[in-house]
Amino acid sequence: MFLTFKKPYKYQMRAYVYQARDLLAGDETGLSNPYARISFLTQSSVTMRMAKSLCPTWDQTLIFEEIEIYGDPQALEENPPEVVIEICDYDKFGSNEFLGRTKVQPMVKLDPSDARMPVLQWYPITRGPEDGGELLAAFELFLLAGSDLPFLPPKKGDLFLIPNGIRPVMQRTAIEVLCWGVRNMQKFQLAAVTSPSVEFECGGHVLESSTIKNLKKNPNFNKNVLFFDVMLPREELYMPPMNIRVRDHRKFGRKPTVGIHVLNLENYRCDPIRRVQEEEEEGVQGGLVNGARSGEHVIEMPTEEKKKETGKAILVKARSKLDSALQRIKVMFYPCIWHGDFGLDILQ
């Protein structure tokens, strides 16, 4: 039995690769220089390389032009070919290291005017039996039937970005990090950790704690509060993790990475405290003689009773502020992947 087709159909595929998290380490430092290779049938392409990261954000669209596929387009829509994504670690010297692979079926659009939008989803990455993290991406396949395709995504330099409507909606976010100190650090390269500092990276922004001069004498940091003001996705599903690295300041300017931890921030999101004091004060001012509205009756209180009422109001407001602050405090300890642990309190 033979299957014959008169002609192939041509398609265009767009791969929207946003970010990855919890990738495997490819270097001795515990980090990787990851890039993604996307393969679809007879074509393949790669993303840009990200330096020293286990949670890279590529925010890149790869376009595969004029892919020839034989068979009925209706049947292909029901069961499209898989897109293979391989994550690799770039090495300047030597061959690149394979970090993991995942497979995805694209959304097929036989009519380019189809209003459906692909949704970014997390896909598990595996390397054999080993878990290699997750990839946040989406894929769509257009049939080239003479109709105009959607506009190309915006470009940044020579690279296509993920278009609006698919990429996450960003909002201004504050992250407060309370960094107390470092404890129980094990030896690194046969030498004890004596002068550590901690780097926090989230959303492309990096903050570094103060340096502990002598870990044995005082294991705590002089400055305990670090504050991020970054643009992060509004939806928790797309929230990038925080990368935490511990460095030891050694002789001759060396700063090796002696500990790494990747912290998911989904459980630490909270709405900002709404301040209703101004509204309450406006409501109180509405009852004053000078600010009274028409039809309202104002009763003057004696001076001593005013002082008592004012004191009670201040006490109630102070208690409410204290309760709100206590609700926001979450003290936790996160172990480093390699060499010990350090205490952190992360609030958002």
VOBA-1610 file (N, C-alpha, C; in pm, whole numbers, padded with zeros to 5 digits, always signed):
BEGIN
Met+00085-00119+00000Met+00000+00000+00000Met+00089+00124+00000Phe+00053+00219-00086Phe+00129+00343-00096Phe+00034+00461-00083Leu+00084+00565-00019Leu+00009+00691-00010Leu+00077+00792-00100Thr+00000+00853-00187Thr+00054+00954-00278Thr-00025+01083-00261Phe+00045+01195-00270Phe-00016+01327-00260Phe+00021+01406-00383Lys-00073+01483-00432Lys-00049+01560-00553Lys+00050+01673-00530Lys+00035+01740-00416Lys+00122+01853-00389Lys+00131+01877-00239Pro+00239+01939-00193Pro+00249+01973-00051Pro+00181+02107-00024Tyr+00142+02126+00100Tyr+00089+02254+00145Tyr+00199+02327+00221Lys+00202+02457+00205Lys+00304+02537+00271Lys+00247+02605+00395Tyr+00330+02606+00499Tyr+00288+02663+00628Tyr+00397+02757+00679Gln+00356+02840+00772Gln+00451+02922+00849Gln+00427+02894+00996Met+00534+02869+01070Met+00522+02847+01213Met+00592+02959+01289Arg+00528+03000+01396Arg+00585+03102+01485Arg+00599+03041+01624Ala+00721+03046+01674Ala+00751+02992+01807Ala+00774+03109+01902Tyr+00693+03115+02007Tyr+00703+03222+02106Tyr+00768+03163+02232Val+00896+03191+02248Val+00974+03136+02360Val+00998+03249+02459Tyr+00933+03240+02575Tyr+00942+03350+02671Tyr+01052+03327+02774Gln+01043+03220+02851Gln+01144+03199+02954Gln+01147+03053+02997Ala+01246+03021+03080Ala+01258+02888+03141Ala+01294+02907+03288Arg+01272+02802+03365Arg+01306+02811+03507Arg+01356+02676+03557Asp+01438+02681+03662Asp+01492+02562+03729Asp+01568+02471+03632Leu+01648+02532+03543Leu+01727+02450+03451Leu+01841+02381+03524Leu+01896+02279+03460Leu+02010+02210+03517Leu+02136+02295+03502Ala+02228+02277+03593Ala+02355+02350+03588Ala+02450+02281+03491Gly+02510+02360+03402Gly+02603+02305+03305Gly+02748+02337+03333Asp+02775+02430+03425Asp+02912+02470+03455Asp+02947+02434+03599Glu+03076+02439+03630Glu+03121+02410+03765Glu+03073+02514+03864Thr+03039+02631+03817Thr+02989+02737+03905Thr+02846+02712+03950Gly+02781+02610+03894Gly+02642+02585+03928Gly+02544+02660+03841Leu+02592+02728+03738Leu+02507+02805+03648Leu+02519+02749+03507Ser+02446+02809+03415Ser+02451+02770+03274Ser+02446+02894+03187Asn+02485+02877+03061Asn+02468+02980+02958Asn+02366+02926+02857Pro+02238+02924+02893Pro+02141+02846+02816Pro+02092+02915+02690Tyr+02061+02833+02592Tyr+01988+02875+02473Tyr+01896+02761+02433Ala+01793+02792+02355Ala+01695+02693+02314Ala+01705+02671+02163Arg+01706+02546+02122Arg+01702+02510+01981Arg+01565+02451+01950Ile+01493+02515+01858Ile+01358+02472+01821Ile+01366+02403+01685Ser+01317+02279+01677Ser+01318+02201+01554Ser+01175+02164+01518Phe+01143+02184+01389Phe+01011+02147+01339Phe+01027+02089+01199Leu+01003+01959+01188Leu+01019+01888+01063Leu+01160+01908+01006Thr+01175+01981+00896Thr+01306+01994+00830Thr+01378+02124+00864Gln+01322+02204+00954Gln+01384+02333+00986Gln+01413+02342+01136Ser+01511+02424+01168Ser+01545+02448+01309Ser+01602+02588+01323Ser+01594+02639+01443Ser+01647+02772+01473Ser+01678+02778+01621Val+01759+02877+01662Val+01800+02888+01801Val+01768+03027+01853Thr+01750+03035+01985Thr+01731+03164+02052Thr+01868+03224+02082Met+01867+03344+02135Met+01991+03404+02181Met+02038+03334+02309Arg+02165+03348+02339Arg+02222+03288+02459Arg+02208+03383+02577Met+02177+03325+02692Met+02171+03401+02816Met+02288+03360+02904Ala+02356+03456+02960Ala+02478+03428+03036Ala+02447+03402+03182Lys+02503+03293+03234Lys+02504+03262+03377Lys+02366+03273+03440Ser+02277+03184+03400Ser+02141+03187+03453Ser+02082+03047+03449Leu+02001+03017+03550Leu+01921+02896+03552Leu+01775+02925+03522Cys+01740+03052+03513Cys+01603+03094+03483Cys+01608+03204+03377Pro+01646+03171+03253Pro+01662+03275+03150Pro+01528+03325+03098Thr+01526+03453+03059Thr+01409+03513+02994Thr+01453+03556+02854Trp+01405+03483+02753Trp+01444+03514+02616Trp+01350+03617+02553Asp+01220+03603+02575Asp+01121+03693+02517Asp+01145+03709+02367Gln+01141+03597+02296Gln+01182+03596+02156Gln+01084+03513+02073Thr+01060+03561+01949Thr+00977+03490+01852Thr+01065+03439+01739Leu+01055+03311+01710Leu+01127+03249+01598Leu+01026+03215+01489Ile+01057+03253+01365Ile+00964+03234+01253Ile+01023+03135+01154Phe+00947+03032+01123Phe+00987+02930+01026Phe+00904+02950+00899Glu+00971+02984+00790Glu+00903+03020+00667Glu+00886+02900+00574Glu+00770+02896+00505Glu+00741+02803+00395Glu+00782+02659+00429Ile+00718+02605+00527Ile+00738+02466+00564Ile+00644+02381+00478Glu+00697+02287+00404Glu+00616+02201+00317Glu+00573+02077+00393Ile+00441+02056+00398Ile+00384+01940+00467Ile+00283+01874+00373Tyr+00297+01745+00353Tyr+00204+01669+00272Tyr+00087+01623+00359Gly-00028+01610+00297Gly-00144+01558+00367Gly-00256+01660+00373Asp-00372+01613+00414Asp-00491+01696+00424Asp-00476+01796+00538Pro-00494+01927+00514Pro-00483+02025+00622Pro-00581+02000+00736Gln-00700+01949+00706Gln-00797+01921+00811Gln-00745+01812+00906Ala-00684+01709+00848Ala-00627+01603+00932Ala-00508+01655+01012Leu-00428+01744+00951Leu-00314+01801+01022Leu-00359+01889+01138Glu-00472+01956+01122Glu-00522+02041+01230Glu-00557+01958+01353Glu-00609+01838+01331Glu-00646+01752+01443Glu-00524+01689+01509Asn-00421+01660+01431Asn-00303+01595+01487Asn-00177+01654+01423Pro-00136+01772+01466Pro-00020+01837+01404Pro+00111+01772+01446Pro+00217+01788+01366Pro+00349+01737+01406Pro+00399+01809+01531Glu+00486+01742+01604Glu+00537+01799+01728Glu+00654+01893+01702Val+00663+01995+01783Val+00778+02084+01786Val+00872+02035+01896Val+00999+02017+01862Val+01097+01968+01959Val+01183+02085+02005Ile+01189+02105+02136Ile+01270+02213+02193Ile+01378+02151+02279Glu+01502+02183+02249Glu+01617+02134+02325Glu+01687+02252+02391Ile+01715+02238+02519Ile+01787+02341+02594Ile+01932+02296+02609Cys+02024+02384+02573Cys+02166+02352+02578Cys+02243+02460+02653Asp+02356+02420+02705Asp+02447+02513+02773Asp+02563+02545+02680Tyr+02581+02673+02652Tyr+02689+02715+02561Tyr+02821+02719+02636Asp+02921+02655+02578Asp+03057+02657+02633Asp+03150+02718+02530Lys+03227+02816+02573Lys+03319+02883+02482Lys+03427+02788+02435Phe+03471+02701+02525Phe+03572+02602+02490Phe+03511+02463+02507Gly+03514+02386+02401Gly+03456+02254+02405Gly+03315+02253+02349Ser+03254+02137+02351Ser+03120+02122+02294Ser+03013+02168+02393Asn+02900+02211+02339Asn+02789+02254+02422Asn+02725+02134+02491Glu+02670+02158+02609Glu+02614+02050+02689Glu+02463+02049+02678Phe+02407+01931+02658Phe+02263+01912+02649Phe+02202+01916+02789Leu+02100+02003+02808Leu+02038+02020+02939Leu+01898+01959+02948Gly+01834+01935+02836Gly+01700+01877+02843Gly+01620+01902+02718Arg+01505+01834+02710Arg+01422+01841+02590Arg+01274+01837+02629Thr+01191+01903+02548Thr+01046+01894+02562Thr+00983+01897+02423Lys+00860+01845+02413Lys+00789+01840+02286Lys+00652+01903+02303Val+00611+01979+02199Val+00486+02055+02204Val+00416+02044+02069Gln+00284+02036+02070Gln+00205+02043+01947Gln+00158+02187+01927Pro+00180+02245+01810Pro+00140+02384+01787Pro-00010+02398+01763Met-00058+02520+01782Met-00196+02553+01744Met-00200+02576+01594Val-00287+02505+01523Val-00296+02513+01377Val-00409+02608+01339Lys-00377+02701+01247Lys-00476+02796+01195Lys-00480+02782+01043Leu-00587+02719+00994Leu-00604+02705+00850Leu-00647+02835+00785Asp-00705+02923+00865Asp-00744+03056+00819Asp-00663+03158+00898Pro-00576+03234+00833Pro-00493+03330+00907Pro-00573+03434+00984Ser-00699+03456+00945Ser-00783+03553+01016Ser-00846+03494+01142Asp-00811+03370+01176Asp-00862+03307+01297Asp-00828+03393+01418Ala-00928+03426+01500Ala-00908+03519+01612Ala-00849+03453+01735Arg-00832+03323+01733Arg-00775+03256+01851Arg-00630+03301+01874Met-00594+03311+02001Met-00458+03350+02036Met-00392+03237+02114Pro-00270+03200+02079Pro-00200+03098+02159Pro-00169+03151+02298Val-00170+03061+02394Val-00147+03097+02534Val-00015+03038+02579Leu+00068+03119+02642Leu+00193+03069+02698Leu+00165+02967+02807Gln+00233+02854+02799Gln+00215+02748+02898Gln+00350+02694+02940Trp+00353+02636+03061Trp+00474+02574+03112Trp+00481+02429+03064Tyr+00592+02393+03002Tyr+00613+02257+02953Tyr+00733+02196+03026Pro+00719+02073+03077Pro+00829+02011+03152Pro+00946+01974+03062Ile+01066+01999+03112Ile+01190+01966+03042Ile+01253+01846+03113Thr+01294+01748+03035Thr+01356+01629+03092Thr+01485+01596+03019Arg+01576+01537+03094Arg+01700+01483+03037Arg+01710+01338+03084Gly+01658+01247+02999Gly+01646+01109+03041Gly+01546+01101+03154Pro+01579+01032+03262Pro+01488+01025+03378Pro+01495+01147+03468Glu+01585+01240+03437Glu+01610+01354+03525Glu+01521+01472+03487Asp+01465+01538+03589Asp+01384+01657+03568Asp+01476+01776+03539Gly+01450+01845+03427Gly+01539+01954+03385Gly+01477+02091+03387Gly+01367+02110+03462Gly+01305+02241+03471Gly+01180+02251+03385Glu+01142+02375+03350Glu+01021+02400+03273Glu+01047+02512+03172Leu+00971+02508+03062Leu+00981+02608+02956Leu+00846+02674+02937Leu+00844+02807+02932Leu+00722+02884+02910Leu+00722+02930+02764Ala+00632+02874+02684Ala+00634+02901+02541Ala+00496+02873+02482Ala+00480+02913+02354Ala+00358+02886+02277Ala+00398+02878+02130Phe+00317+02805+02051Phe+00349+02782+01911Phe+00221+02785+01829Glu+00228+02844+01709Glu+00114+02842+01618Glu+00162+02821+01475Leu+00080+02749+01397Leu+00114+02708+01261Leu+00007+02762+01166Phe+00050+02845+01068Phe-00042+02908+00973Phe-00035+02837+00838Leu-00150+02813+00779Leu-00156+02762+00643Leu-00143+02878+00545Leu-00047+02869+00453Leu-00027+02974+00353Leu-00118+02944+00234Ala-00237+03004+00237Ala-00338+02978+00133Ala-00371+03102+00054Gly-00284+03199+00053Gly-00308+03321-00022Gly-00358+03436+00061Ser-00411+03409+00181Ser-00460+03516+00268Ser-00342+03582+00339Asp-00364+03707+00379Asp-00260+03781+00451Asp-00244+03726+00592Leu-00120+03707+00633Leu-00092+03660+00768Leu-00096+03776+00866Pro-00107+03748+00995Pro-00098+03857+01094Pro+00034+03930+01083Phe+00034+04054+01130Phe+00156+04135+01125Phe+00268+04065+01203Leu+00390+04089+01157Leu+00505+04033+01226Leu+00519+04098+01363Pro+00575+04025+01459Pro+00594+04083+01593Pro+00692+04199+01589Pro+00690+04284+01691Pro+00789+04394+01697Pro+00930+04340+01710Lys+01025+04418+01664Lys+01165+04377+01665Lys+01246+04460+01764Lys+01346+04397+01820Lys+01445+04465+01903Lys+01580+04428+01846Gly+01637+04519+01770Gly+01757+04486+01696Gly+01723+04394+01581Asp+01787+04278+01577Asp+01760+04179+01473Asp+01665+04068+01520Leu+01617+04078+01642Leu+01535+03972+01700Leu+01388+04015+01708Phe+01299+03919+01684Phe+01156+03943+01701Phe+01118+03917+01846Leu+01042+04010+01905Leu+00990+03993+02040Leu+00857+03918+02035Ile+00808+03878+02150Ile+00677+03818+02158Ile+00573+03929+02150Pro+00473+03917+02062Pro+00378+04027+02042Pro+00284+04045+02161Asn+00229+04165+02171Asn+00128+04192+02273Asn+00005+04106+02247Gly-00056+04063+02354Gly-00167+03971+02344Gly-00124+03830+02375Ile+00005+03802+02353Ile+00061+03671+02389Ile+00157+03685+02507Arg+00241+03786+02500Arg+00336+03806+02610Arg+00261+03850+02735Pro+00312+03819+02854Pro+00243+03854+02977Pro+00228+04005+02993Val+00120+04044+03060Val+00097+04185+03092Val+00182+04219+03215Met+00263+04322+03201Met+00355+04358+03308Met+00296+04466+03398Gln+00335+04465+03524Gln+00294+04569+03616Gln+00410+04600+03711Arg+00409+04721+03762Arg+00514+04761+03855Arg+00497+04687+03987Thr+00605+04621+04031Thr+00600+04536+04148Thr+00715+04570+04243Ala+00685+04567+04371Ala+00786+04591+04474Ala+00815+04459+04545Ile+00943+04430+04562Ile+00987+04311+04636Ile+01081+04358+04747Glu+01045+04326+04868Glu+01128+04360+04983Glu+01197+04235+05034Val+01327+04239+05044Val+01407+04125+05088Val+01472+04162+05221Leu+01447+04081+05323Leu+01512+04097+05452Leu+01620+03990+05463Cys+01741+04031+05455Cys+01855+03939+05449Cys+01931+03949+05582Trp+01918+03845+05663Trp+01974+03853+05799Trp+02121+03817+05802Gly+02156+03700+05749Gly+02295+03657+05759Gly+02316+03523+05692Val+02434+03465+05713Val+02473+03339+05651Val+02515+03243+05761Arg+02471+03117+05749Arg+02501+03018+05852Arg+02546+02887+05786Asn+02630+02813+05857Asn+02665+02675+05825Asn+02715+02658+05680Met+02800+02749+05636Met+02854+02739+05501Met+02966+02635+05498Gln+02955+02540+05406Gln+03057+02437+05393Gln+03173+02487+05308Lys+03280+02414+05307Lys+03400+02453+05233Lys+03374+02450+05083Phe+03441+02538+05012Phe+03433+02542+04867Phe+03576+02540+04813Gln+03606+02441+04729Gln+03741+02423+04674Gln+03844+02415+04787Leu+03810+02336+04888Leu+03897+02306+05002Leu+03925+02426+05091Ala+03859+02536+05070Ala+03881+02655+05152Ala+03749+02695+05218Ala+03758+02739+05343Ala+03639+02780+05417Ala+03585+02911+05363Val+03455+02927+05372Val+03389+03052+05332Val+03403+03150+05448Thr+03470+03262+05425Thr+03501+03356+05532Thr+03437+03493+05514Ser+03413+03534+05390Ser+03361+03670+05366Ser+03254+03667+05257Pro+03133+03620+05290Pro+03030+03603+05187Pro+02943+03726+05167Ser+02882+03731+05051Ser+02775+03826+05020Ser+02672+03752+04936Val+02552+03808+04926Val+02442+03741+04857Val+02391+03831+04745Glu+02372+03771+04627Glu+02314+03842+04513Glu+02172+03791+04490Phe+02080+03886+04468Phe+01941+03854+04438Phe+01909+03906+04298Glu+01857+03818+04213Glu+01824+03857+04076Glu+01681+03818+04046Cys+01604+03915+03995Cys+01465+03889+03958Cys+01424+03987+03849Gly+01369+03935+03742Gly+01323+04019+03634Gly+01433+04100+03568Gly+01555+04046+03566Gly+01667+04117+03505Gly+01734+04220+03594His+01685+04238+03716His+01745+04333+03810His+01823+04255+03916Val+01939+04308+03952Val+02027+04242+04048Val+02057+04337+04163Leu+02041+04286+04285Leu+02080+04359+04405Leu+02176+04273+04486Glu+02273+04335+04548Glu+02373+04263+04625Glu+02373+04312+04768Ser+02381+04220+04860Ser+02386+04255+05001Ser+02524+04310+05037Ser+02537+04358+05158Ser+02668+04398+05206Ser+02754+04275+05229Thr+02883+04295+05240Thr+02977+04184+05257Thr+03010+04163+05404Ile+03001+04040+05447Ile+03039+04006+05584Ile+03192+03996+05589Lys+03252+04077+05673Lys+03399+04083+05678Lys+03459+03955+05735Asn+03401+03906+05845Asn+03453+03786+05910Asn+03335+03702+05954Leu+03315+03588+05887Leu+03197+03507+05913Leu+03198+03447+06053Lys+03317+03418+06108Lys+03323+03358+06240Lys+03287+03458+06350Lys+03331+03582+06335Lys+03304+03681+06438Lys+03161+03732+06432Asn+03112+03760+06313Asn+02976+03813+06300Asn+02915+03760+06170Pro+02822+03664+06177Pro+02764+03606+06055Pro+02647+03684+05998Asn+02621+03803+06049Asn+02506+03882+06003Asn+02551+03998+05915Phe+02458+04045+05830Phe+02486+04157+05741Phe+02462+04289+05814Asn+02539+04391+05776Asn+02519+04524+05834Asn+02389+04587+05785Lys+02358+04566+05657Lys+02235+04618+05599Lys+02145+04500+05566Asn+02026+04499+05626Asn+01939+04382+05617Asn+01826+04396+05516Val+01795+04515+05470Val+01678+04537+05384Val+01725+04573+05243Leu+01676+04497+05145Leu+01697+04527+05003Leu+01561+04542+04938Phe+01551+04633+04843Phe+01421+04666+04784Phe+01430+04666+04633Phe+01344+04587+04568Phe+01333+04580+04423Phe+01214+04665+04379Asp+01233+04739+04271Asp+01123+04809+04203Asp+01132+04767+04057Val+01057+04662+04020Val+01072+04598+03889Val+00936+04582+03822Met+00941+04559+03692Met+00822+04527+03615Met+00813+04375+03602Leu+00707+04317+03659Leu+00688+04173+03657Leu+00549+04140+03604Pro+00529+04016+03555Pro+00397+03980+03503Pro+00288+03992+03609Arg+00170+04031+03563Arg+00057+04046+03654Arg+00004+03910+03699Glu+00001+03812+03608Glu-00052+03681+03642Glu+00053+03598+03713Glu+00010+03528+03816Glu+00104+03447+03895Glu+00165+03334+03813Leu+00092+03286+03713Leu+00142+03176+03631Leu+00273+03212+03562Tyr+00290+03340+03528Tyr+00408+03384+03453Tyr+00514+03448+03543Met+00495+03443+03673Met+00589+03509+03763Met+00727+03443+03757Pro+00833+03518+03724Pro+00967+03458+03721Pro+01017+03432+03862Pro+01102+03332+03879Pro+01158+03306+04012Pro+01268+03405+04046Met+01309+03401+04170Met+01422+03483+04215Met+01545+03392+04226Asn+01653+03434+04161Asn+01779+03360+04167Asn+01864+03418+04279Ile+01908+03332+04369Ile+01986+03373+04485Ile+02123+03306+04477Arg+02228+03386+04479Arg+02364+03334+04471Arg+02447+03388+04587Val+02523+03302+04647Val+02615+03340+04756Val+02756+03339+04700Arg+02826+03449+04716Arg+02965+03461+04670Arg+03057+03482+04790Asp+03177+03426+04779Asp+03279+03442+04883Asp+03388+03534+04830His+03416+03642+04903His+03518+03739+04861His+03655+03691+04911Arg+03738+03650+04816Arg+03866+03593+04851Arg+03981+03681+04801Lys+04100+03636+04822Lys+04219+03713+04786Lys+04229+03729+04634Phe+04301+03832+04594Phe+04328+03863+04454Phe+04199+03893+04376Gly+04096+03939+04446Gly+03972+03981+04379Gly+03882+03867+04335Arg+03907+03746+04377Arg+03824+03633+04336Arg+03692+03634+04413Lys+03583+03605+04342Lys+03450+03600+04402Lys+03376+03475+04352Pro+03417+03357+04391Pro+03349+03237+04340Pro+03208+03224+04398Thr+03121+03162+04320Thr+02986+03134+04365Thr+02989+03007+04450Val+02952+03018+04577Val+02961+02906+04670Val+02823+02851+04708Gly+02716+02911+04661Gly+02582+02863+04691Gly+02480+02921+04597Ile+02380+02842+04561Ile+02277+02884+04467Ile+02142+02835+04516His+02040+02917+04498His+01903+02873+04526His+01810+02948+04432Val+01708+02876+04381Val+01605+02935+04296Val+01475+02934+04374Leu+01420+03051+04398Leu+01301+03066+04483Leu+01182+03111+04399Asn+01074+03034+04399Asn+00951+03073+04332Asn+00875+03172+04420Leu+00832+03282+04360Leu+00767+03390+04434Leu+00615+03383+04434Glu+00559+03278+04377Glu+00414+03271+04366Glu+00346+03275+04502Asn+00407+03212+04603Asn+00345+03205+04735Asn+00365+03331+04818Tyr+00439+03427+04766Tyr+00470+03547+04844Tyr+00403+03673+04790Arg+00318+03655+04690Arg+00250+03772+04635Arg+00140+03815+04728Cys+00124+03946+04746Cys+00016+04000+04828Cys-00022+04136+04772Asp-00148+04172+04791Asp-00196+04302+04745Asp-00142+04410+04837Pro-00111+04527+04783Pro-00064+04636+04869Pro-00170+04676+04970Ile-00124+04719+05086Ile-00216+04760+05192Ile-00289+04887+05149Arg-00419+04880+05151Arg-00498+04996+05110Arg-00510+05094+05225Arg-00472+05212+05195Arg-00479+05317+05297Arg-00613+05388+05286Val-00691+05373+05390Val-00824+05436+05393Val-00827+05552+05491Gln-00711+05592+05542Gln-00708+05700+05640Gln-00759+05830+05580Glu-00716+05857+05454Glu-00759+05983+05393Glu-00910+05986+05375Glu-00967+05872+05334Glu-01111+05868+05317Glu-01182+05886+05452Glu-01126+05822+05557Glu-01187+05838+05689Glu-01175+05982+05737Glu-01056+06041+05712Glu-01039+06180+05754Glu-01134+06273+05678Glu-01153+06244+05548Glu-01248+06325+05472Glu-01389+06310+05526Gly-01424+06188+05568Gly-01556+06167+05626Gly-01572+06243+05756Val-01462+06247+05840Val-01468+06322+05965Val-01477+06471+05938Gln-01398+06519+05841Gln-01401+06661+05809Gln-01538+06705+05760Gly-01612+06612+05698Gly-01745+06647+05650Gly-01839+06683+05762Gly-01808+06641+05887Gly-01896+06674+05999Gly-01854+06797+06074Leu-01744+06863+06036Leu-01700+06984+06103Leu-01787+07102+06065Val-01776+07207+06145Val-01859+07325+06121Val-01823+07389+05988Asn-01691+07406+05962Asn-01651+07472+05839Asn-01675+07385+05716Gly-01674+07253+05735Gly-01689+07164+05621Gly-01825+07097+05617Ala-01922+07147+05695Ala-02052+07081+05701Ala-02128+07102+05572Arg-02196+06994+05530Arg-02280+07002+05412Arg-02419+07051+05451Ser-02492+07097+05354Ser-02625+07152+05381Ser-02716+07042+05434Gly-02796+07074+05533Gly-02889+06979+05589Gly-02831+06895+05700Glu-02703+06917+05740Glu-02640+06840+05847Glu-02638+06922+05974His-02652+06854+06087His-02647+06919+06217His-02515+06885+06284Val-02444+06985+06334Val-02314+06967+06397Val-02328+06991+06545Ile-02278+06896+06626Ile-02284+06908+06771Ile-02142+06925+06822Glu-02116+07035+06889Glu-01984+07062+06944Glu-01965+06979+07070Met-01847+06914+07083Met-01813+06833+07200Met-01722+06913+07292Pro-01727+06886+07419Pro-01634+06953+07512Pro-01490+06917+07478Thr-01397+07001+07522Thr-01257+06984+07488Thr-01201+06852+07541Glu-01234+06816+07669Glu-01180+06694+07728Glu-01230+06570+07654Glu-01360+06570+07614Glu-01414+06456+07542Glu-01351+06444+07404Lys-01319+06558+07343Lys-01251+06557+07213Lys-01115+06490+07225Lys-01042+06524+07332Lys-00909+06466+07350Lys-00919+06316+07370Lys-01020+06270+07449Lys-01036+06126+07471Lys-01069+06054+07340Glu-01162+06113+07261Glu-01199+06051+07135Glu-01081+06046+07039Thr-01003+06156+07036Thr-00887+06159+06948Thr-00785+06053+06988Gly-00761+06036+07117Gly-00669+05934+07165Gly-00714+05794+07129Lys-00844+05768+07143Lys-00896+05635+07108Lys-00880+05608+06958Ala-00907+05710+06876Ala-00894+05692+06731Ala-00750+05662+06693Ile-00656+05733+06755Ile-00514+05709+06726Ile-00475+05567+06766Leu-00523+05522+06883Leu-00491+05387+06930Leu-00548+05280+06835Val-00671+05301+06787Val-00731+05205+06695Val-00654+05198+06565Lys-00614+05313+06511Lys-00538+05315+06386Lys-00401+05250+06404Ala-00337+05274+06521Ala-00206+05214+06546Ala-00216+05062+06553Arg-00323+05013+06618Arg-00341+04868+06626Arg-00365+04807+06489Ser-00445+04874+06406Ser-00471+04821+06272Ser-00344+04817+06188Lys-00260+04921+06201Lys-00132+04920+06129Lys-00044+04805+06174Leu-00039+04781+06307Leu+00043+04674+06361Leu-00006+04538+06314Asp-00139+04518+06313Asp-00193+04390+06265Asp-00159+04368+06118Ser-00169+04475+06037Ser-00136+04461+05895Ser+00010+04428+05875Ala+00096+04491+05955Ala+00240+04464+05942Ala+00273+04321+05983Leu+00209+04273+06091Leu+00235+04137+06136Leu+00190+04034+06034Gln+00081+04062+05964Gln+00032+03970+05863Gln+00129+03957+05746Arg+00208+04061+05721Arg+00300+04060+05608Arg+00433+03995+05640Ile+00462+03974+05769Ile+00593+03921+05807Ile+00592+03770+05791Lys+00685+03720+05712Lys+00701+03575+05691Lys+00850+03545+05696Val+00893+03482+05800Val+01035+03451+05814Val+01057+03304+05778Met+01143+03280+05681Met+01170+03144+05636Met+01320+03128+05612Phe+01367+03004+05610Phe+01506+02973+05583Phe+01512+02885+05459Tyr+01597+02923+05362Tyr+01608+02852+05236Tyr+01747+02791+05224Pro+01758+02659+05208Pro+01891+02597+05197Pro+01954+02624+05061Cys+02083+02649+05061Cys+02157+02660+04935Cys+02167+02522+04871Ile+02180+02519+04741Ile+02188+02393+04670Ile+02317+02319+04706Trp+02424+02397+04725Trp+02553+02331+04744Trp+02605+02337+04887His+02619+02459+04937His+02711+02478+05048His+02649+02553+05165Gly+02551+02492+05233Gly+02502+02553+05354Gly+02367+02619+05338Asp+02338+02714+05425Asp+02209+02782+05419Asp+02223+02923+05471Phe+02125+03004+05438Phe+02124+03143+05486Phe+01979+03183+05507Gly+01956+03269+05605Gly+01820+03307+05641Gly+01774+03427+05561Leu+01651+03419+05506Leu+01597+03526+05425Leu+01451+03546+05461Asp+01405+03666+05441Asp+01263+03695+05453Asp+01225+03773+05329Ile+01141+03718+05241Ile+01109+03779+05114Ile+00962+03817+05114Leu+00939+03943+05095Leu+00803+03995+05092Leu+00780+04063+04960Gln+00657+04055+04910Gln+00622+04129+04788Gln+00492+04199+04810
//
